[in-house]
Amino acid sequence: MLHKMVSAPINLVIKIAEKVKEEADKELYDLPTIQQKLIQLQMMYELGEIPEEAYKSKEEELIIRYEVAKRLEMEQWEEMTKKK
């Protein structure tokens, strides 16, 4: 019984951390979100709200995230088709 009392809070913290990671990954690698951020970045640059150097830096970061997200999506798709 003591074991359950001690491990229950730890298990809860682990589950919460897993959920936070899942949500963060969803935000970080969500294709529509990345596409929207690229559009917003382009608009900010065209309106002169950010300098070219900042634009290129952020654009590169977003493109890398997009490529990773696309690869993850393809891996999930391949995994799903193998199961069928």
N, CA, C and O atoms as a GROMACS GRO file, in nm:
protein
  336
    1MET      N    1   0.082  -0.120   0.000
    1MET     CA    2   0.000   0.000   0.000
    1MET      C    3   0.086   0.126   0.000
    1MET      O    4   0.056   0.224  -0.068
    2LEU      N    5   0.193   0.122   0.077
    2LEU     CA    6   0.284   0.237   0.081
    2LEU      C    7   0.344   0.262  -0.057
    2LEU      O    8   0.362   0.377  -0.099
    3HIS      N    9   0.373   0.153  -0.128
    3HIS     CA   10   0.428   0.165  -0.263
    3HIS      C   11   0.332   0.242  -0.354
    3HIS      O   12   0.374   0.328  -0.431
    4LYS      N   13   0.202   0.211  -0.345
    4LYS     CA   14   0.103   0.280  -0.428
    4LYS      C   15   0.092   0.427  -0.391
    4LYS      O   16   0.074   0.512  -0.478
    5MET      N   17   0.102   0.456  -0.262
    5MET     CA   18   0.093   0.596  -0.218
    5MET      C   19   0.211   0.678  -0.267
    5MET      O   20   0.198   0.797  -0.296
    6VAL      N   21   0.326   0.616  -0.277
    6VAL     CA   22   0.446   0.685  -0.322
    6VAL      C   23   0.450   0.694  -0.474
    6VAL      O   24   0.486   0.798  -0.530
    7SER      N   25   0.413   0.585  -0.542
    7SER     CA   26   0.425   0.584  -0.688
    7SER      C   27   0.312   0.657  -0.759
    7SER      O   28   0.330   0.701  -0.872
    8ALA      N   29   0.197   0.672  -0.697
    8ALA     CA   30   0.084   0.740  -0.761
    8ALA      C   31   0.118   0.883  -0.802
    8ALA      O   32   0.090   0.921  -0.917
    9PRO      N   33   0.177   0.966  -0.714
    9PRO     CA   34   0.212   1.103  -0.757
    9PRO      C   35   0.317   1.103  -0.868
    9PRO      O   36   0.312   1.188  -0.958
   10ILE      N   37   0.410   1.010  -0.863
   10ILE     CA   38   0.513   1.003  -0.966
   10ILE      C   39   0.450   0.965  -1.100
   10ILE      O   40   0.481   1.025  -1.203
   11ASN      N   41   0.361   0.866  -1.096
   11ASN     CA   42   0.293   0.826  -1.220
   11ASN      C   43   0.210   0.939  -1.277
   11ASN      O   44   0.203   0.955  -1.399
   12LEU      N   45   0.147   1.017  -1.192
   12LEU     CA   46   0.067   1.132  -1.237
   12LEU      C   47   0.156   1.236  -1.304
   12LEU      O   48   0.121   1.291  -1.408
   13VAL      N   49   0.270   1.264  -1.244
   13VAL     CA   50   0.365   1.361  -1.302
   13VAL      C   51   0.413   1.312  -1.437
   13VAL      O   52   0.425   1.390  -1.531
   14ILE      N   53   0.441   1.183  -1.448
   14ILE     CA   54   0.487   1.126  -1.575
   14ILE      C   55   0.378   1.139  -1.682
   14ILE      O   56   0.407   1.177  -1.795
   15LYS      N   57   0.254   1.109  -1.646
   15LYS     CA   58   0.144   1.121  -1.743
   15LYS      C   59   0.123   1.266  -1.787
   15LYS      O   60   0.097   1.292  -1.904
   16ILE      N   61   0.135   1.358  -1.694
   16ILE     CA   62   0.121   1.500  -1.727
   16ILE      C   63   0.233   1.543  -1.820
   16ILE      O   64   0.210   1.614  -1.918
   17ALA      N   65   0.356   1.501  -1.789
   17ALA     CA   66   0.471   1.536  -1.874
   17ALA      C   67   0.455   1.479  -2.015
   17ALA      O   68   0.488   1.546  -2.113
   18GLU      N   69   0.405   1.356  -2.025
   18GLU     CA   70   0.382   1.296  -2.157
   18GLU      C   71   0.278   1.375  -2.236
   18GLU      O   72   0.292   1.395  -2.356
   19LYS      N   73   0.173   1.419  -2.168
   19LYS     CA   74   0.068   1.497  -2.234
   19LYS      C   75   0.121   1.633  -2.280
   19LYS      O   76   0.090   1.678  -2.391
   20VAL      N   77   0.201   1.697  -2.196
   20VAL     CA   78   0.260   1.826  -2.233
   20VAL      C   79   0.351   1.809  -2.355
   20VAL      O   80   0.347   1.890  -2.447
   21LYS      N   81   0.432   1.703  -2.355
   21LYS     CA   82   0.521   1.677  -2.469
   21LYS      C   83   0.439   1.652  -2.595
   21LYS      O   84   0.473   1.702  -2.702
   22GLU      N   85   0.332   1.575  -2.582
   22GLU     CA   86   0.246   1.546  -2.696
   22GLU      C   87   0.187   1.674  -2.754
   22GLU      O   88   0.186   1.693  -2.876
   23GLU      N   89   0.138   1.762  -2.668
   23GLU     CA   90   0.080   1.888  -2.714
   23GLU      C   91   0.186   1.980  -2.776
   23GLU      O   92   0.161   2.046  -2.876
   24ALA      N   93   0.304   1.982  -2.715
   24ALA     CA   94   0.413   2.065  -2.769
   24ALA      C   95   0.455   2.014  -2.907
   24ALA      O   96   0.476   2.093  -2.998
   25ASP      N   97   0.466   1.882  -2.921
   25ASP     CA   98   0.502   1.825  -3.051
   25ASP      C   99   0.395   1.855  -3.155
   25ASP      O  100   0.425   1.883  -3.271
   26LYS      N  101   0.269   1.850  -3.112
   26LYS     CA  102   0.159   1.881  -3.204
   26LYS      C  103   0.173   2.024  -3.255
   26LYS      O  104   0.156   2.050  -3.375
   27GLU      N  105   0.203   2.116  -3.166
   27GLU     CA  106   0.219   2.256  -3.204
   27GLU      C  107   0.344   2.275  -3.290
   27GLU      O  108   0.343   2.348  -3.390
   28LEU      N  109   0.451   2.209  -3.251
   28LEU     CA  110   0.579   2.225  -3.319
   28LEU      C  111   0.578   2.164  -3.458
   28LEU      O  112   0.638   2.219  -3.551
   29TYR      N  113   0.510   2.051  -3.474
   29TYR     CA  114   0.514   1.979  -3.601
   29TYR      C  115   0.378   1.966  -3.669
   29TYR      O  116   0.355   1.873  -3.746
   30ASP      N  117   0.289   2.058  -3.641
   30ASP     CA  118   0.158   2.060  -3.706
   30ASP      C  119   0.171   2.134  -3.839
   30ASP      O  120   0.200   2.253  -3.842
   31LEU      N  121   0.149   2.062  -3.949
   31LEU     CA  122   0.169   2.120  -4.082
   31LEU      C  123   0.087   2.247  -4.107
   31LEU      O  124   0.143   2.346  -4.153
   32PRO      N  125  -0.044   2.247  -4.079
   32PRO     CA  126  -0.120   2.372  -4.102
   32PRO      C  127  -0.067   2.489  -4.017
   32PRO      O  128  -0.065   2.603  -4.063
   33THR      N  129  -0.025   2.461  -3.895
   33THR     CA  130   0.029   2.568  -3.810
   33THR      C  131   0.157   2.624  -3.869
   33THR      O  132   0.176   2.746  -3.872
   34ILE      N  133   0.244   2.537  -3.916
   34ILE     CA  134   0.370   2.581  -3.976
   34ILE      C  135   0.342   2.662  -4.102
   34ILE      O  136   0.404   2.766  -4.125
   35GLN      N  137   0.249   2.614  -4.184
   35GLN     CA  138   0.215   2.687  -4.307
   35GLN      C  139   0.162   2.826  -4.274
   35GLN      O  140   0.198   2.924  -4.340
   36GLN      N  141   0.077   2.836  -4.173
   36GLN     CA  142   0.022   2.965  -4.132
   36GLN      C  143   0.132   3.058  -4.083
   36GLN      O  144   0.131   3.177  -4.114
   37LYS      N  145   0.226   3.003  -4.008
   37LYS     CA  146   0.336   3.086  -3.958
   37LYS      C  147   0.425   3.134  -4.072
   37LYS      O  148   0.477   3.246  -4.068
   38LEU      N  149   0.443   3.051  -4.173
   38LEU     CA  150   0.521   3.094  -4.290
   38LEU      C  151   0.451   3.208  -4.363
   38LEU      O  152   0.515   3.304  -4.406
   39ILE      N  153   0.320   3.198  -4.376
   39ILE     CA  154   0.243   3.305  -4.441
   39ILE      C  155   0.252   3.434  -4.361
   39ILE      O  156   0.275   3.542  -4.417
   40GLN      N  157   0.235   3.423  -4.229
   40GLN     CA  158   0.244   3.542  -4.143
   40GLN      C  159   0.383   3.604  -4.151
   40GLN      O  160   0.396   3.726  -4.155
   41LEU      N  161   0.485   3.520  -4.153
   41LEU     CA  162   0.622   3.570  -4.162
   41LEU      C  163   0.644   3.645  -4.292
   41LEU      O  164   0.703   3.753  -4.294
   42GLN      N  165   0.594   3.588  -4.402
   42GLN     CA  166   0.606   3.653  -4.534
   42GLN      C  167   0.537   3.790  -4.533
   42GLN      O  168   0.590   3.888  -4.585
   43MET      N  169   0.419   3.795  -4.475
   43MET     CA  170   0.344   3.921  -4.469
   43MET      C  171   0.419   4.024  -4.385
   43MET      O  172   0.428   4.140  -4.424
   44MET      N  173   0.472   3.981  -4.271
   44MET     CA  174   0.548   4.074  -4.185
   44MET      C  175   0.668   4.130  -4.259
   44MET      O  176   0.699   4.249  -4.247
   45TYR      N  177   0.736   4.045  -4.336
   45TYR     CA  178   0.852   4.090  -4.410
   45TYR      C  179   0.812   4.188  -4.520
   45TYR      O  180   0.875   4.292  -4.537
   46GLU      N  181   0.708   4.153  -4.594
   46GLU     CA  182   0.664   4.239  -4.704
   46GLU      C  183   0.614   4.375  -4.654
   46GLU      O  184   0.626   4.475  -4.725
   47LEU      N  185   0.559   4.379  -4.533
   47LEU     CA  186   0.512   4.505  -4.476
   47LEU      C  187   0.623   4.582  -4.406
   47LEU      O  188   0.600   4.691  -4.352
   48GLY      N  189   0.743   4.526  -4.406
   48GLY     CA  190   0.857   4.593  -4.345
   48GLY      C  191   0.858   4.586  -4.193
   48GLY      O  192   0.924   4.666  -4.128
   49GLU      N  193   0.784   4.492  -4.136
   49GLU     CA  194   0.778   4.480  -3.991
   49GLU      C  195   0.899   4.408  -3.932
   49GLU      O  196   0.929   4.423  -3.813
   50ILE      N  197   0.967   4.328  -4.015
   50ILE     CA  198   1.088   4.260  -3.969
   50ILE      C  199   1.197   4.275  -4.074
   50ILE      O  200   1.167   4.282  -4.193
   51PRO      N  201   1.323   4.280  -4.031
   51PRO     CA  202   1.432   4.293  -4.128
   51PRO      C  203   1.455   4.161  -4.204
   51PRO      O  204   1.411   4.054  -4.161
   52GLU      N  205   1.525   4.172  -4.316
   52GLU     CA  206   1.548   4.056  -4.402
   52GLU      C  207   1.623   3.944  -4.327
   52GLU      O  208   1.592   3.827  -4.345
   53GLU      N  209   1.720   3.981  -4.246
   53GLU     CA  210   1.799   3.881  -4.174
   53GLU      C  211   1.710   3.798  -4.078
   53GLU      O  212   1.722   3.676  -4.072
   54ALA      N  213   1.622   3.866  -4.007
   54ALA     CA  214   1.530   3.796  -3.915
   54ALA      C  215   1.434   3.709  -3.995
   54ALA      O  216   1.401   3.598  -3.954
   55TYR      N  217   1.388   3.761  -4.107
   55TYR     CA  218   1.296   3.686  -4.193
   55TYR      C  219   1.360   3.556  -4.241
   55TYR      O  220   1.301   3.449  -4.228
   56LYS      N  221   1.482   3.566  -4.295
   56LYS     CA  222   1.550   3.448  -4.348
   56LYS      C  223   1.578   3.346  -4.238
   56LYS      O  224   1.566   3.226  -4.261
   57SER      N  225   1.616   3.393  -4.122
   57SER     CA  226   1.646   3.304  -4.011
   57SER      C  227   1.521   3.227  -3.967
   57SER      O  228   1.525   3.105  -3.951
   58LYS      N  229   1.412   3.299  -3.948
   58LYS     CA  230   1.287   3.236  -3.905
   58LYS      C  231   1.230   3.147  -4.015
   58LYS      O  232   1.175   3.040  -3.987
   59GLU      N  233   1.242   3.190  -4.139
   59GLU     CA  234   1.193   3.110  -4.251
   59GLU      C  235   1.266   2.976  -4.256
   59GLU      O  236   1.204   2.872  -4.276
   60GLU      N  237   1.397   2.980  -4.239
   60GLU     CA  238   1.477   2.858  -4.240
   60GLU      C  239   1.432   2.762  -4.129
   60GLU      O  240   1.418   2.642  -4.150
   61GLU      N  241   1.410   2.818  -4.010
   61GLU     CA  242   1.364   2.737  -3.897
   61GLU      C  243   1.229   2.672  -3.928
   61GLU      O  244   1.209   2.553  -3.902
   62LEU      N  245   1.136   2.750  -3.983
   62LEU     CA  246   1.004   2.698  -4.014
   62LEU      C  247   1.009   2.593  -4.125
   62LEU      O  248   0.934   2.495  -4.120
   63ILE      N  249   1.094   2.611  -4.222
   63ILE     CA  250   1.106   2.514  -4.331
   63ILE      C  251   1.162   2.382  -4.278
   63ILE      O  252   1.118   2.274  -4.318
   64ILE      N  253   1.259   2.389  -4.188
   64ILE     CA  254   1.312   2.267  -4.127
   64ILE      C  255   1.203   2.196  -4.049
   64ILE      O  256   1.189   2.074  -4.060
   65ARG      N  257   1.126   2.271  -3.970
   65ARG     CA  258   1.015   2.211  -3.896
   65ARG      C  259   0.913   2.149  -3.991
   65ARG      O  260   0.859   2.042  -3.963
   66TYR      N  261   0.887   2.215  -4.102
   66TYR     CA  262   0.792   2.163  -4.201
   66TYR      C  263   0.843   2.031  -4.259
   66TYR      O  264   0.767   1.935  -4.272
   67GLU      N  265   0.971   2.026  -4.293
   67GLU     CA  266   1.029   1.904  -4.348
   67GLU      C  267   1.021   1.788  -4.248
   67GLU      O  268   0.989   1.675  -4.285
   68VAL      N  269   1.051   1.816  -4.122
   68VAL     CA  270   1.042   1.714  -4.018
   68VAL      C  271   0.898   1.667  -4.003
   68VAL      O  272   0.871   1.547  -3.994
   69ALA      N  273   0.805   1.761  -4.000
   69ALA     CA  274   0.663   1.727  -3.986
   69ALA      C  275   0.615   1.642  -4.103
   69ALA      O  276   0.540   1.547  -4.084
   70LYS      N  277   0.659   1.677  -4.221
   70LYS     CA  278   0.619   1.602  -4.340
   70LYS      C  279   0.675   1.460  -4.335
   70LYS      O  280   0.607   1.364  -4.370
   71ARG      N  281   0.801   1.447  -4.290
   71ARG     CA  282   0.864   1.316  -4.277
   71ARG      C  283   0.788   1.231  -4.173
   71ARG      O  284   0.762   1.113  -4.196
   72LEU      N  285   0.754   1.292  -4.060
   72LEU     CA  286   0.679   1.222  -3.956
   72LEU      C  287   0.543   1.177  -4.008
   72LEU      O  288   0.498   1.066  -3.980
   73GLU      N  289   0.479   1.264  -4.084
   73GLU     CA  290   0.350   1.230  -4.143
   73GLU      C  291   0.362   1.111  -4.238
   73GLU      O  292   0.278   1.021  -4.237
   74MET      N  293   0.467   1.110  -4.319
   74MET     CA  294   0.488   1.000  -4.413
   74MET      C  295   0.518   0.870  -4.337
   74MET      O  296   0.470   0.764  -4.376
   75GLU      N  297   0.596   0.878  -4.231
   75GLU     CA  298   0.626   0.759  -4.151
   75GLU      C  299   0.499   0.703  -4.088
   75GLU      O  300   0.479   0.582  -4.085
   76GLN      N  301   0.413   0.791  -4.038
   76GLN     CA  302   0.287   0.747  -3.979
   76GLN      C  303   0.199   0.682  -4.086
   76GLN      O  304   0.134   0.580  -4.061
   77TRP      N  305   0.197   0.741  -4.203
   77TRP     CA  306   0.116   0.687  -4.312
   77TRP      C  307   0.166   0.548  -4.352
   77TRP      O  308   0.087   0.456  -4.370
   78GLU      N  309   0.298   0.534  -4.364
   78GLU     CA  310   0.355   0.403  -4.400
   78GLU      C  311   0.325   0.300  -4.292
   78GLU      O  312   0.295   0.185  -4.323
   79GLU      N  313   0.334   0.340  -4.167
   79GLU     CA  314   0.305   0.249  -4.057
   79GLU      C  315   0.158   0.204  -4.061
   79GLU      O  316   0.128   0.087  -4.038
   80MET      N  317   0.069   0.297  -4.089
   80MET     CA  318  -0.073   0.263  -4.096
   80MET      C  319  -0.102   0.168  -4.212
   80MET      O  320  -0.182   0.076  -4.197
   81THR      N  321  -0.038   0.189  -4.325
   81THR     CA  322  -0.064   0.104  -4.441
   81THR      C  323  -0.004  -0.035  -4.424
   81THR      O  324  -0.054  -0.131  -4.482
   82LYS      N  325   0.102  -0.048  -4.346
   82LYS     CA  326   0.162  -0.179  -4.320
   82LYS      C  327   0.071  -0.264  -4.231
   82LYS      O  328   0.068  -0.386  -4.244
   83LYS      N  329  -0.002  -0.198  -4.141
   83LYS     CA  330  -0.088  -0.270  -4.048
   83LYS      C  331  -0.210  -0.330  -4.117
   83LYS      O  332  -0.267  -0.427  -4.068
   84LYS      N  333  -0.248  -0.273  -4.228
   84LYS     CA  334  -0.371  -0.319  -4.299
   84LYS      C  335  -0.346  -0.439  -4.380
   84LYS      O  336  -0.437  -0.490  -4.445
   0.00000   0.00000   0.00000
